[in-house]
Amino acid sequence: MNFQIQSFSLGDVERVVLDAQASNDLDKQMLQRISSSTRGGAFKVGTWVVDLDSGDYLIRAKPYPGARVWDQIYMLSTHGRLFELGVRLDLDDHVYFFRGKRIDELERAAIEGVALAALKAHRQYGLESPEGPNEYEELKFIDCPPDFRERGGI
């Protein structure tokens, strides 16, 4: 995988919106948030990470209303599908599938590998900087926390 931090332009927003509209993976709320992103909707626009070989990408989304401030939400495009990921910044950095359709164990392992590579390239704030406090230390996948499972987590 060859994820690189890149600037996120209006053309990139259009690509993400088209991907989201063509996807069957996202719920109506996220699709509405993405579709409104040209008006400042879903994304913390500035940078994203793109795999220069496969075209996979990861972008940080704005938090949902009522979300815990230490949970960061991302959208990952890989294997022709879109996934919402959460990163819970506790004592350990945990990643979980926030919303979306269930995936089988074999596919899940492959997607987790892509997600971890993308998140490590993105870092916590999507900035190119030397290693330091904005790094994700030891990211590991967990089951969706109970406080998000009730909102559709998988």
N, C-alpha and C positions, 0 to 999 in steps of 0.2 A: 504494500500500500504506500502511496506517495501523496499523503495529504499535505497541502500547503495553505497557509493563511493568505487570503486574497481580499481585496476591497469588494464590498457588496454594493452593486450599482442598481439603478432602476431596471436595467435589462435583466439583472439577476432576479429581482423581485418578480418580474413577469414570468421568468422560467419557473420559479417556485410556485407561483399561483397556478400556472398551467399544469405542473406536475400534481399539485394538490387536487385540482378539479378533475384530473384524469384518474386519480387514485380511488380505490375502494377501501383504503386502510384508515382514513381519518373520520372522526365523528363530525357531525354538523357544526358543533361549536368551533373546533379548530379550523375547519374549512372556511367558516365565516371570518375567523380572525385572519387567516392567510389571505383570503380574497380582499379584505380591507387593508392589507398591508401597504398598498400604494398610497394610502391616506394615513400612514403612520400606525397601522394596526398591530400585527402580531410580533414583529421582529425588533430586536435591538440591533438596528441596522448599523453597519460600519464595516465589519469583517465577517467572513465565514471561512470554512475550510473546504477545499475541493480536492478530491483525489484526481491528480492529473492523468492517471492511467485509465480509470474506470468511469470517471464523471460523478461518482458518489459525492455527496456533500452533507455537511452538518452546519446548522445555523442556530444561534441562540434565540429563543422566543421570549417575549415579555411574559412575566408571571401571570397566571390566572388570578382574577379577583379572589381574595381570601386565601391565597396560597401562602405557605410559610416563607418568610423572607430568605431563609437559607436553602430553599429548594430552587434549583435553576432548571428551566425547561428548555429542551432542545428539540429540533426536528432533524431527523436523519433520513436521507434518501440513499438506499442501497438495495441491490438485488431487485430493482424495478419496483420497490415498495417504499412507503413512507412510514416512519415510526416517530412517535413522541417519546422522548426520553426525559427522565428526571435525574438530576444529580443532587443528592442530599449531602450537604456539607456539615457533617457532625464531627465527632472525633475521628471517624474514618470517612473517606469519600466513597459514597455508595451510588451506584447507577441502577436505575430500574426502568422498565417499560411503563410509561405513564398512561398511555391510552393506545388503543388500536385493536386490531383483530388478533386473536390468539395465533401463535405460531408453534410448529412442532419443534421438538427438542433438537433435531439435527440442524434445522434452519436457524433456530435460536442461537446455537453455538457460533455459527458463521456470522450472524448479525452482531452478536456481542463482540466478536473480535474486531469487526469493522468499526463499531461504535467506540470501543476503547481506543483504537488507533486515532480516530477522528477527534475524540475529546482530548487526548494527550497533545495532539497537534494544535488544537484550538486554545488550549489552556483555559483558565477560569474566565478571563475577560476578553479573549480574542485578540490579544496584543502580542506582537513579536518583541520579546524581551529576553534577557538572560534568565536562567533558572532563578527562581525566587519564590516569594509568597503567593504569586498567582498561578502556581503550578498545581495540577491535580497530582497528589502524591501517589497513593496506591489505590487506584480505582478498582472496584469490584462490583459485579452485578449482584443484586439482591432481589427478592420478590417485592412487588409493589407494596409500599407501606400501607397499613390499614387506613390511615387518614386520606389516602388518595385512591385506594381500591373502591371506596364508595362513590368516587367520581368517575369510575370507568377504567381504573388501572388494571393491567393484566399481569 
